[in-house]
């Protein structure tokens, strides 16, 4: 993997330290690490950048002083090694939550136990060697254990020699390899290099009986070598090969006494593995070991965390440049703009668009009835009846339907209700009685007969009930916290109130979107929701036009959805490597088969009784998973409905996050992993797979919104005082707006990388500045664009009562967009709309 240089005029290229305070970087590690030759080489390079100030905490400080006495910095380089007080360092990051850590300290505890390392690898679909775990330390239940001359059997799982025995303590490097009797038996014992030796042979073939170990298959590697990989963020990995230590135990050194290693080129699959390791363990600087099997597959066999290459000047240069960019960007992500200018700059206005926060799953139940009491609700008008539970009159009708349905169920009236529909009718009653927000009921005549007078009258009615899709308790809190963050980081402190006084909030009519807007505004203004002024919020025709309907783009979305359906039913997608996110799935058809099998297993293992989140009942949970088992695989066609995969991912993410206690007996990790991989390809892909599709669909959906943003920027540039405009909508508008910016021929949005999941509360922020020190009209106003892809955190990592995933920090993706450039983007959108009208 290699780094790419930012385009001219980009965020990184435009940093001007003369106009900003320096980025203070703290180095928190043991002295023997901080004073090492590689660390000094890297820190010397970092400190040479004029915007960087390096502060060494020092061993005396981190060992002997309380964290409240440690230096306060903007960014932190900290990592565990022998003697390092990791818990104390984690406490420091908790005490200073705005400090950006290059490597997540709280996650470094996972790197101390190989059991946790392997589970994280498996959870994130990172290939690792087949293995069994024998725990004798009381942390896990002691397994059944059988040892024979040539194999072990642990909890019924057999592993045959040759195999590798690793202590679960990641700092213990006494690793043994045991050989099969037909290979001569015995073992090879590996250890940390001592002089020129790294292993020795032994006649002992019995495994160790004291302590906890991982036993994994021995991989016959290509050329008897292993690969050491060193990441610097997700976009760069340096790799070296060396002779495997088990070969003869002799360390081959050069004339300077250094172990001889050779540069190794990673395959595309191995590059993907490096990205996944970096992301899964939340360590930007991360070393790990890779085995290349003779079968052509690569496996991760150890993850070490903070590691770097020795005696390689180019690596030090790359390290310093990449880390410098990451640290500066993190500082900007906290709301410190870095626009290069001559003279004073004043923020004139802010406009931002947000996706709604965490919501409950959308659900639906259908029941066919031929009860005369239900039919009588239509009167002489046989048109569809639509009811909502935000209307008193509609609620009365809903309750009357419940009364009628209870009579039907109580009397078990044959002919009025199919036996299979009885549980659905009970579920309908529960939904109406519990009064879930946003519940909708539809009554449709599906069959009519002629009465004695020859007049057609209804004979069968379809009852449809929809509920869910409302903000969760954690979604409300997410929104409120993001509002507080916004107030602190997006606006200048000296005139914050001026921006808040001019606030206008737009939202569409969806309940979850309105609630997100209300909770966010409550946090932004730091007042309770019930004291918010209703005049702040606009839900009029303009708001709905801007943020509601996406019908204009639906016809064009048929094309990419059809292509997605086609490629997802292939086993080999190598010729489609240009489609972002597809290659990562591997074999799409096999993956969908596995998903279908896993959701059937999940449905069959759902509890019969449980306390669930957000008032959901067990029958409701069973209903939504049952519908997916029935509707995902279309048995008559022998195909899968790929449009259901986003629902599968939505459900599994929700249940892990909110209902983990009720489902603790079920292993959900594999279903989550592969459903997420597929959803990351399918969801963005539905808005276009190639540039033209993305621009056309995006333009049709967000023409009014992008035009309104331009009007806002013009108004803010021409008027007096500060202005704030906030827009709340659904995922479709965020994808569309993002695609329009990406495909608009403006190189300035290079960091809106693809593919990217636009999670809950993803947002785009436009801030317009006036440069008072210039007379050049073209440079008088500059727009900075900030981007946030929303909530993150694997739900397995936040299984607590808060049920709340964090929102990623905003990243500046454009620091000097001109009004004329924004106008050109809007004009491009208008031209596309005109072209599409001509084709119709």
C-alpha positions in Angstrom: 0.0 0.0 0.0 1.2 3.5 -0.6 0.1 6.9 0.5 -1.4 9.5 -1.9 -0.5 13.1 -2.0 -3.4 15.5 -1.3 -4.4 17.7 -4.3 -3.3 21.3 -4.5 -5.3 23.6 -2.3 -6.4 20.8 -0.1 -6.7 20.9 3.7 -3.2 19.5 4.3 -1.5 21.6 1.8 -3.1 24.8 3.0 -2.1 24.7 6.7 -0.5 28.0 7.7 1.0 27.8 11.2 1.5 31.6 11.4 -2.3 32.0 11.7 -3.1 29.2 14.2 -1.6 28.0 17.5 0.5 24.9 17.2 -0.8 21.4 17.4 0.6 20.1 20.7 1.4 16.4 20.6 2.1 14.5 23.7 4.3 11.4 23.7 3.4 9.0 26.5 5.5 5.9 26.7 8.3 4.3 28.7 11.7 6.0 28.4 13.4 3.0 26.8 10.8 3.3 24.0 10.8 7.1 23.7 14.6 7.2 23.5 14.9 4.4 21.0 16.6 5.1 17.7 13.4 4.6 15.6 11.3 6.8 17.9 13.8 9.5 17.9 14.1 9.4 14.1 10.3 9.8 13.8 9.9 12.5 16.5 12.7 14.5 15.0 10.9 14.6 11.7 7.5 15.4 13.3 9.0 18.3 15.3 10.5 19.7 12.1 7.0 20.7 10.9 6.4 24.3 12.0 2.8 23.5 13.2 3.9 20.7 15.5 5.0 20.9 19.1 6.2 17.7 20.7 6.0 17.2 24.5 7.6 14.1 26.1 5.6 13.1 29.2 8.5 11.1 30.5 8.6 8.0 32.7 8.7 9.9 36.0 5.6 11.8 35.1 3.5 8.8 33.9 4.6 6.5 36.8 4.7 8.9 39.7 2.2 11.6 39.0 -1.6 11.6 38.9 -3.2 12.0 35.5 -4.6 15.4 36.5 -0.9 16.5 36.6 0.0 15.2 33.2 0.4 17.8 30.4 -2.7 18.8 28.5 -2.2 18.3 24.8 -4.2 18.3 21.5 -3.1 14.9 20.3 -1.6 11.9 22.1 0.9 9.3 21.0 0.7 6.6 23.6 1.3 2.8 23.6 1.8 -0.1 26.0 5.1 -1.8 26.6 6.6 -3.6 29.5 6.1 -1.5 32.7 3.7 1.0 31.1 0.7 2.0 33.3 -2.0 1.3 30.7 -5.0 1.8 33.0 -3.6 5.1 34.1 -3.1 6.3 30.6 -6.7 5.2 29.7 -7.9 7.3 32.7 -6.0 10.3 31.2 -7.9 10.0 27.9 -11.2 9.8 29.9 -10.2 12.8 31.9 -9.5 14.7 28.6 -12.1 13.3 26.1 -11.3 15.9 23.4 -7.6 14.7 23.1 -7.1 12.8 19.9 -5.3 9.5 20.4 -3.3 8.2 17.5 -3.9 4.7 18.8 -7.0 3.9 20.9 -5.6 3.2 24.4 -8.6 1.5 25.8 -8.4 -1.1 23.0 -4.7 -1.9 23.7 -5.8 -4.1 26.6 -7.2 -6.5 24.0 -3.7 -6.9 22.5 -2.4 -8.4 25.8 -4.5 -11.6 25.5 -4.2 -13.7 22.3 -7.7 -15.1 23.0 -9.2 -11.6 22.5 -7.0 -11.0 19.5 -8.3 -14.1 17.7 -11.9 -13.3 18.6 -11.6 -9.8 17.2 -10.0 -11.1 14.0 -12.9 -13.6 13.6 -15.5 -11.0 14.4 -14.2 -8.7 11.7 -13.9 -11.4 9.0 -10.1 -11.2 9.0 -8.6 -14.6 8.0 -6.8 -16.3 10.9 -5.6 -19.9 11.3 -7.9 -22.6 12.5 -7.4 -23.0 16.3 -8.7 -24.2 19.6 -8.3 -22.5 23.0 -7.5 -24.1 26.3 -8.1 -21.8 29.2 -7.0 -22.8 32.7 -6.8 -19.3 34.3 -10.4 -19.1 35.5 -11.2 -16.3 33.0 -13.1 -18.8 30.8 -14.7 -22.1 31.6 -12.2 -24.9 31.6 -12.7 -27.0 28.5 -12.7 -30.8 28.0 -9.2 -31.8 26.9 -7.9 -35.0 25.3 -4.3 -35.4 24.2 -3.1 -38.3 22.0 0.3 -38.8 20.3 -0.8 -37.0 17.2 -3.8 -34.8 18.0 -5.6 -32.7 20.6 -9.3 -32.6 21.1 -10.8 -29.6 22.9 -14.5 -29.5 23.5 -15.0 -32.0 20.8 -12.9 -30.0 18.2 -9.9 -31.9 17.0 -6.6 -30.4 15.8 -3.9 -32.7 14.4 -0.2 -32.2 14.5 1.8 -30.4 13.3 0.3 -27.5 15.3 1.5 -24.4 17.1 1.1 -23.8 20.9 1.0 -20.2 21.9 0.6 -18.8 25.5 -2.5 -16.6 25.7 -0.3 -13.9 27.3 0.7 -11.9 24.3 4.0 -10.8 26.0 5.0 -14.5 26.4 7.0 -15.4 23.2 7.8 -19.0 24.2 5.9 -20.6 21.3 6.2 -24.3 20.6 5.6 -26.2 17.4 4.7 -29.9 17.7 5.2 -32.3 14.9 3.3 -35.5 13.8 4.9 -38.9 14.4 5.2 -39.5 10.7 7.4 -36.3 10.7 9.6 -37.6 13.4 7.6 -36.2 16.3 9.2 -33.8 18.9 8.9 -30.1 18.9 10.6 -26.8 18.1 10.7 -24.2 20.8 10.7 -20.5 19.7 11.7 -17.6 21.9 12.9 -14.0 21.7 16.1 -13.7 19.8 19.2 -14.4 22.0 22.4 -13.5 20.1 22.0 -15.4 16.7 19.4 -17.9 18.0 15.6 -17.8 17.9 14.6 -21.5 18.4 15.8 -24.9 19.4 14.6 -28.4 18.7 13.3 -30.8 21.4 12.4 -34.5 21.6 9.5 -33.6 23.8 6.2 -34.1 22.0 3.7 -33.6 24.8 2.0 -30.2 25.2 2.4 -28.1 28.3 -0.2 -28.8 31.0 0.2 -25.7 33.1 -1.2 -22.4 31.8 -3.6 -21.3 29.1 -2.8 -21.8 25.4 -4.0 -21.4 21.9 -3.4 -24.3 19.6 -3.5 -23.6 15.9 -2.8 -25.5 12.7 0.8 -25.2 11.4 0.7 -23.3 8.1 3.3 -24.5 5.6 4.4 -21.1 4.3 5.7 -20.1 1.0 9.5 -20.1 0.9 9.6 -20.9 4.6 9.1 -17.2 5.4 6.8 -15.1 7.4 5.7 -11.5 6.7 5.9 -8.6 9.2 3.4 -5.8 8.4 3.5 -2.3 9.8 0.5 0.0 9.2 0.5 3.8 9.4 -3.3 4.4 9.3 -5.6 2.5 7.0 -4.0 3.7 3.8 -0.4 2.7 4.2 1.4 -0.6 5.2 5.1 -1.4 5.0 5.9 -5.1 4.8 9.0 -7.2 5.2 9.8 -10.9 4.9 12.2 -12.9 7.0 13.2 -16.5 7.4 10.7 -18.2 9.7 12.4 -18.8 13.1 11.4 -22.5 13.3 13.5 -23.5 10.2 16.9 -23.8 11.9 16.8 -21.3 14.8 19.6 -19.3 13.3 19.1 -15.5 12.9 20.7 -14.3 9.7 22.3 -10.9 10.1 24.0 -8.3 7.8 27.5 -6.8 8.3 26.0 -4.3 10.8 24.6 -7.1 12.9 21.0 -6.4 11.9 18.6 -9.3 11.1 18.2 -9.5 7.4 14.8 -8.8 6.1 13.5 -8.1 2.6 10.8 -5.8 1.4 7.7 -7.7 0.5 4.9 -6.5 -1.7 1.4 -7.1 -0.3 -1.3 -8.6 -2.6 -4.6 -6.7 -2.9 -6.2 -9.2 -0.5 -3.4 -8.6 2.0 -3.8 -4.8 1.7 -7.4 -5.3 2.6 -6.4 -7.4 5.6 -4.1 -4.6 6.7 -6.9 -2.0 6.5 -9.2 -4.4 8.5 -6.6 -5.0 11.2 -6.0 -1.3 11.6 -9.7 -0.6 11.8 -10.7 -3.6 13.9 -8.2 -3.0 16.7 -8.5 0.8 16.5 -4.7 1.2 16.2 -3.5 3.5 13.4 0.1 2.4 14.1 -0.1 -1.4 14.2 2.2 -4.3 13.6 1.0 -7.8 12.8 2.3 -11.1 11.5 1.1 -12.6 8.2 1.5 -16.2 7.0 1.3 -16.9 3.3 0.2 -20.5 2.9 1.1 -22.6 -0.1 -2.6 -22.8 -0.9 -2.4 -19.1 -1.9 -4.3 -17.8 1.1 -2.9 -15.4 3.7 -3.6 -15.6 7.5 -3.0 -13.2 10.4 -1.3 -15.1 13.2 -0.5 -12.3 15.7 -1.3 -8.6 16.2 1.2 -6.6 18.2 -0.1 -3.1 18.3 2.4 -0.2 18.3 5.4 -1.3 16.2 7.6 0.3 13.7 10.4 -0.6 11.2 14.0 -0.2 12.2 16.8 1.4 10.1 14.7 2.5 7.1 14.9 6.1 6.3 12.0 6.2 3.8 9.7 4.5 6.3 10.5 7.3 8.9 9.8 9.9 6.3 6.5 8.3 5.3 5.6 7.8 9.0 6.2 11.5 9.9 4.3 12.8 6.9 1.3 10.6 7.3 1.0 11.0 11.1 1.5 14.7 10.7 -1.5 14.8 8.4 -3.6 12.7 10.7 -2.9 14.8 13.7 -3.6 18.1 11.9 -6.8 16.7 10.4 -7.9 15.5 13.8 -7.4 19.0 15.2 -9.4 20.4 12.3 -12.1 17.7 12.9 -12.7 19.2 16.3 -13.8 22.4 14.6 -10.6 24.4 14.1 -10.6 25.6 10.5 -7.4 25.9 8.6 -8.2 28.2 5.7 -5.1 30.0 4.4 -5.7 33.8 4.1 -4.2 37.2 4.3 -5.8 39.2 7.1 -8.7 38.8 9.4 -11.4 36.2 8.7 -15.0 36.2 10.0 -17.4 33.3 10.1 -20.6 34.6 8.5 -22.9 31.6 8.5 -23.4 27.9 8.9 -25.7 25.5 7.0 -25.8 21.8 7.8 -27.7 18.7 6.8 -28.1 15.7 9.1 -29.4 12.1 8.8 -31.7 11.1 11.7 -30.4 9.3 14.8 -30.7 5.6 15.9 -34.2 4.3 15.4 -36.2 1.1 16.0 -36.7 -1.4 13.1 -39.6 -0.7 10.8 -42.2 -3.4 11.0 -45.4 -4.5 9.2 -48.1 -7.1 9.7 -50.9 -8.1 7.2 -54.1 -9.9 8.1 -57.0 -10.8 5.8 -60.5 -10.7 7.3 -64.1 -11.2 6.1 -65.8 -10.0 9.2 -69.0 -8.0 8.5 -68.1 -5.7 11.4 -64.8 -4.7 9.7 -66.5 -4.4 6.3 -69.1 -2.1 7.8 -66.3 0.5 8.5 -66.2 1.3 4.8 -69.9 2.2 4.6 -70.9 2.9 1.0 -67.3 4.1 0.1 -65.0 1.2 -0.7 -61.9 3.3 -1.0 -58.8 2.5 1.1 -59.0 3.7 4.7 -55.8 5.2 6.2 -55.4 5.8 9.9 -52.6 7.3 12.0 -52.2 7.2 15.8 -51.5 10.9 16.0 -55.2 11.7 15.3 -57.8 11.2 18.1 -60.5 10.2 15.6 -58.2 7.7 13.9 -57.2 6.2 17.3 -60.9 5.6 18.1 -61.3 3.7 14.9 -58.1 1.7 15.6 -59.5 0.7 19.0 -62.8 -0.3 17.5 -60.9 -2.6 15.1 -59.1 -4.1 18.2 -62.5 -4.7 19.9 -63.8 -6.5 16.8 -60.7 -8.6 16.3 -60.8 -9.7 20.0 -64.3 -10.9 19.5 -63.2 -12.9 16.4 -60.3 -14.4 18.4 -62.5 -15.1 21.5 -65.2 -16.8 19.5 -62.8 -18.6 17.2 -65.3 -17.8 14.4 -64.4 -20.1 11.5 -64.2 -18.6 8.1 -63.6 -15.1 9.4 -59.9 -15.6 10.0 -57.3 -18.0 8.6 -55.6 -20.1 11.3 -52.2 -18.8 10.2 -53.4 -15.2 10.6 -54.5 -15.6 14.2 -51.0 -14.8 15.7 -50.8 -11.8 13.3 -54.1 -10.4 14.5 -53.0 -10.8 18.2 -49.8 -8.9 17.2 -51.9 -6.2 15.6 -53.9 -5.8 18.8 -50.7 -5.5 20.9 -49.3 -2.8 18.7 -52.4 -0.7 18.8 -52.9 -1.2 22.6 -49.3 -0.2 23.3 -49.6 3.0 21.2 -46.3 2.9 19.5 -45.5 6.2 18.0 -45.9 6.5 14.2 -48.3 3.5 13.9 -50.2 3.5 10.7 -53.2 1.3 9.8 -54.6 0.7 6.3 -57.8 -1.2 5.4 -58.1 -2.3 1.7 -60.9 -4.2 0.0 -59.2 -7.2 -1.7 -62.3 -9.1 -2.8 -65.9 -8.2 -3.6 -69.1 -10.1 -4.4 -72.5 -9.2 -5.8 -75.3 -8.9 -3.3 -79.0 -9.8 -4.0 -79.5 -6.4 -5.7 -76.5 -7.1 -8.1 -74.4 -4.5 -6.4 -70.8 -5.2 -5.6 -70.0 -5.2 -1.9 -66.7 -6.0 -0.1 -66.3 -9.6 1.1 -62.6 -9.7 2.2 -60.5 -6.9 3.7 -56.8 -6.7 4.1 -55.7 -5.1 7.4 -52.2 -3.7 7.2 -50.4 -2.3 10.3 -47.0 -0.5 10.2 -45.0 0.6 13.2 -41.5 1.2 14.3 -38.9 3.5 12.7 -39.0 5.9 15.7 -36.1 7.3 17.6 -34.7 5.1 20.3 -33.8 6.4 23.8 -30.1 6.3 22.7 -31.0 8.1 19.5 -32.5 10.9 21.4 -29.3 11.1 23.6 -27.1 10.8 20.5 -28.8 13.8 19.0 -28.6 15.9 22.1 -24.9 15.2 22.6 -24.2 16.0 19.0 -26.0 19.3 19.4 -23.7 20.2 22.4 -20.7 19.2 20.4 -21.9 21.4 17.5 -22.3 24.4 19.8 -18.8 23.9 21.2 -16.8 23.1 18.0 -18.6 24.6 15.0 -19.2 28.1 16.1 -16.8 30.7 17.5 -17.2 31.1 21.3 -17.0 34.9 21.2 -20.3 35.3 19.3 -22.0 31.9 19.7 -25.2 33.5 20.8 -25.5 35.5 17.7 -25.5 32.3 15.6 -28.0 30.7 17.9 -30.3 33.7 17.8 -30.6 33.4 14.0 -31.3 29.7 14.0 -33.8 28.1 11.6 -34.4 24.3 11.7 -36.0 22.5 8.7 -37.1 18.8 8.8 -39.3 16.5 6.8 -42.5 15.1 8.3 -41.2 11.7 9.4 -41.5 11.4 13.2 -37.9 10.1 13.7 -36.5 13.1 11.7 -38.6 15.6 13.7 -37.5 14.1 17.0 -33.8 14.1 15.9 -34.2 17.8 15.1 -35.8 18.6 18.4 -33.3 16.7 20.5 -30.3 18.1 18.6 -31.7 21.7 19.0 -32.2 21.0 22.7 -28.5 20.1 23.0 -27.4 23.0 20.7 -29.2 25.6 22.8 -28.6 23.7 26.0 -32.3 23.9 27.1 -34.9 21.2 27.8 -36.9 20.1 24.8 -40.2 21.2 26.3 -39.0 24.8 26.5 -38.0 25.0 22.8 -39.7 27.7 20.8 -41.9 26.1 18.1 -41.1 29.0 15.8 -37.6 27.6 15.4 -38.9 24.6 13.4 -40.1 24.6 9.8 -42.1 21.6 8.6 -44.0 23.6 5.9 -44.2 22.8 2.2 -40.7 24.2 1.5 -39.2 21.9 4.2 -41.0 18.8 2.8 -39.9 19.8 -0.8 -36.3 20.1 0.3 -36.1 17.0 2.6 -39.0 14.7 2.0 -39.8 13.2 -1.3 -37.3 11.1 -3.3 -39.8 10.0 -6.0 -37.9 11.9 -8.7 -34.9 9.6 -8.5 -36.7 6.3 -8.0 -37.0 5.4 -11.7 -33.2 5.9 -12.2 -32.5 3.8 -9.2 -34.0 0.7 -10.9 -30.8 0.4 -13.0 -28.2 0.1 -10.3 -30.6 -2.1 -8.2 -30.9 -4.5 -11.1 -27.1 -4.5 -11.6 -26.6 -5.1 -7.8 -29.0 -8.1 -8.0 -27.0 -9.5 -10.9 -23.5 -9.2 -9.4 -24.6 -10.4 -6.0 -25.7 -13.7 -7.6 -22.2 -14.3 -9.0 -19.5 -16.4 -7.4 -16.6 -14.7 -9.1 -16.7 -10.9 -9.2 -13.1 -10.3 -10.2 -14.2 -8.5 -13.4 -16.3 -6.0 -11.3 -13.4 -4.8 -9.1 -14.3 -1.2 -10.1 -17.4 -1.4 -8.0 -16.5 -0.1 -4.5 -17.0 -2.6 -1.7 -17.9 -5.6 -3.9 -14.5 -7.4 -3.9 -14.5 -7.3 -0.1 -17.5 -9.6 0.0 -15.6 -12.4 -1.8 -18.1 -14.8 -3.2 -21.5 -12.9 -3.1 -23.7 -15.8 -3.9 -22.2 -18.0 -1.3 -22.3 -15.1 1.2 -26.1 -14.7 0.7 -26.6 -18.4 1.1 -24.7 -18.2 4.4 -26.8 -15.1 5.5 -30.0 -17.0 4.8 -28.9 -19.9 6.8 -27.8 -17.8 9.7 -31.0 -15.8 9.9 -33.0 -19.1 9.9 -30.8 -20.3 12.8 -31.3 -17.0 14.6 -35.1 -17.2 14.2 -35.2 -20.7 15.5 -33.1 -19.8 18.6 -35.1 -16.6 19.5 -36.2 -16.7 23.2 -39.8 -17.5 24.0 -39.7 -15.0 26.9 -37.5 -11.9 27.3 -37.5 -8.3 28.2 -36.8 -6.3 25.1 -35.9 -2.7 24.5 -38.3 0.1 23.4 -41.4 -1.8 24.5 -41.0 -4.5 21.8 -42.5 -7.9 22.6 -41.0 -11.3 21.8 -43.8 -12.0 19.2 -42.9 -8.7 17.5 -39.2 -9.7 17.3 -40.2 -13.1 16.1 -42.4 -11.6 13.4 -39.8 -9.3 11.9 -37.1 -12.1 11.7 -39.7 -14.6 10.4 -40.7 -12.2 7.6 -37.0 -12.0 6.6 -36.5 -15.7 6.6 -39.5 -16.0 4.3 -38.8 -13.0 2.0 -35.1 -13.0 1.6 -34.9 -16.2 -0.4 -37.4 -16.4 -3.2 -37.8 -20.2 -3.6 -40.0 -20.0 -6.7 -37.3 -18.0 -8.6 -34.3 -19.6 -6.8 -32.9 -16.2 -6.2 -32.3 -13.8 -3.3 -34.0 -10.4 -2.8 -30.9 -8.2 -2.4 -33.0 -5.3 -1.3 -33.7 -7.1 2.0 -30.0 -7.2 3.0 -30.1 -3.6 4.4 -33.0 -4.7 6.6 -31.1 -7.7 7.8 -28.1 -5.5 8.7 -30.4 -3.0 10.3 -32.1 -5.7 12.4 -28.9 -7.4 13.6 -27.2 -4.1 14.4 -30.3 -3.1 16.4 -30.6 -6.4 18.3 -26.9 -6.6 19.2 -27.0 -3.0 20.5 -30.4 -3.0 22.2 -31.3 -6.6 22.9 -28.0 -8.3 23.6 -29.0 -9.6 27.0 -32.0 -11.5 25.5 -29.8 -12.9 22.7 -26.6 -13.7 24.7 -27.1 -17.4 24.0 -26.8 -16.9 20.3 -23.5 -16.1 18.4 -24.4 -13.2 16.2 -20.9 -12.1 15.2 -20.7 -13.9 11.8 -24.1 -12.7 10.7 -23.3 -9.1 11.7 -19.9 -9.3 9.8 -21.2 -10.5 6.5 -24.4 -8.6 6.5 -22.4 -5.4 7.1 -20.0 -6.2 4.2 -23.0 -6.7 1.9 -24.8 -3.6 3.1 -21.7 -1.4 2.7 -21.8 -2.3 -1.0 -25.6 -2.4 -1.6 -26.8 0.7 0.2 -24.5 3.3 -1.4 -24.7 1.3 -4.7 -28.5 1.8 -4.9 -27.8 5.5 -5.5 -25.5 4.7 -8.4 -22.7 2.4 -9.2 -20.8 4.6 -11.7 -20.2 8.3 -11.9 -23.0 9.2 -14.3 -25.6 7.2 -12.3 -24.5 8.8 -9.0 -24.7 12.3 -10.4 -28.0 11.8 -12.2 -29.8 10.1 -9.2 -28.2 12.5 -6.7 -29.3 15.6 -8.8 -32.9 14.4 -9.1 -33.2 13.8 -5.3 -31.3 16.8 -3.9 -31.7 19.5 -6.5 -33.8 21.6 -4.2 -31.5 21.0 -1.2 -28.2 21.9 -3.0 -29.9 25.0 -4.5 -31.1 26.0 -1.0 -27.6 25.6 0.4 -26.3 27.9 -2.3 -29.0 30.5 -1.6 -28.1 30.2 2.1 -24.4 30.9 1.4 -25.3 33.9 -0.8 -27.6 35.3 1.8 -25.0 34.8 4.5 -22.3 36.5 2.4 -24.5 39.5 1.6 -26.2 40.2 4.9 -25.2 41.6 8.3 -24.9 39.3 11.4 -24.4 35.6 11.7 -26.9 33.0 10.4 -27.5 29.3 11.1 -29.7 27.0 9.0 -30.0 23.3 9.9 -31.7 20.6 7.8 -32.8 17.1 9.1 -33.7 14.4 6.7 -33.2 10.7 5.9 -30.3 8.7 4.5 -31.3 9.1 0.8 -30.6 12.9 0.8 -27.2 12.5 2.4 -26.1 9.9 -0.2 -27.4 12.1 -3.0 -25.8 15.3 -1.8 -22.5 13.5 -1.1 -22.6 12.0 -4.7 -23.3 15.3 -6.3 -20.3 16.9 -4.5 -18.1 13.9 -5.4 -19.1 13.7 -9.0 -19.2 17.5 -9.7 -15.7 17.6 -11.3 -14.4 19.5 -8.3 -11.2 17.9 -7.0 -11.7 19.6 -3.7 -13.9 16.8 -2.3 -11.2 14.2 -2.5 -11.6 12.9 1.1 -15.3 11.9 0.7 -13.9 8.5 0.0 -15.9 5.6 -1.4 -17.4 3.4 -0.3 -18.5 4.9 2.9 -21.4 4.0 5.1 -23.6 6.9 6.0 -24.7 5.9 9.5 -27.1 7.5 11.8 -26.4 11.3 12.3 -24.1 11.5 9.3 -23.8 15.1 8.3 -22.4 17.7 5.9 -21.6 21.2 7.2 -21.0 24.3 5.1 -19.3 27.3 6.9 -18.8 30.5 5.0 -16.1 32.9 6.0 -15.4 36.5 4.9 -11.8 37.4 4.4 -11.7 41.1 5.4 -8.1 41.5 4.3 -8.6 41.0 0.6 -9.9 43.2 -2.1 -10.1 40.3 -4.6 -13.9 39.6 -4.9 -13.1 36.0 -5.9 -11.3 35.4 -2.6 -13.5 37.5 -0.4 -15.7 34.6 0.6 -14.5 31.0 1.3 -16.7 28.0 2.2 -15.3 25.2 4.4 -17.1 21.9 4.1 -17.0 19.4 7.0 -18.1 15.8 6.6 -19.1 13.2 9.2 -20.1 9.7 8.3 -22.1 9.3 11.5 -22.1 6.8 14.3 -19.5 4.1 14.5 -18.4 1.4 17.0 -19.0 -2.2 16.4 -22.2 -2.8 18.4 -20.4 -5.7 20.3 -18.1 -3.1 21.8 -20.9 -1.0 23.3 -23.2 -3.6 24.8 -24.2 -1.6 27.9 -27.4 0.0 29.3 -26.8 3.2 27.3 -27.1 1.3 24.0 -25.3 4.3 22.4 -22.8 4.3 19.6 -20.5 7.3 19.3 -20.6 9.8 16.4 -17.4 10.2 14.5 -15.6 13.6 14.5 -16.1 15.8 11.6 -13.4 16.0 9.0 -12.7 19.0 6.8 -13.0 17.9 3.2 -12.7 21.3 1.6 -11.2 24.4 3.1 -11.6 27.0 0.3 -14.6 26.4 -1.9 -15.6 29.6 -3.6 -19.2 30.8 -4.1 -18.7 30.6 -7.9 -17.6 27.0 -7.6 -20.7 26.1 -5.5 -22.8 27.9 -8.1 -21.2 25.8 -10.8 -22.1 22.6 -8.9 -25.7 23.8 -8.6 -25.8 24.6 -12.4 -24.5 21.1 -13.2 -27.4 19.7 -11.2 -29.9 22.0 -13.0 -28.5 20.9 -16.4 -28.9 17.2 -15.5 -32.5 17.8 -14.5 -33.2 19.6 -17.8 -31.6 16.8 -19.8 -33.8 14.2 -18.0 -36.9 16.2 -18.6 -36.1 16.3 -22.3 -35.7 12.5 -22.4 -39.2 12.0 -20.9 
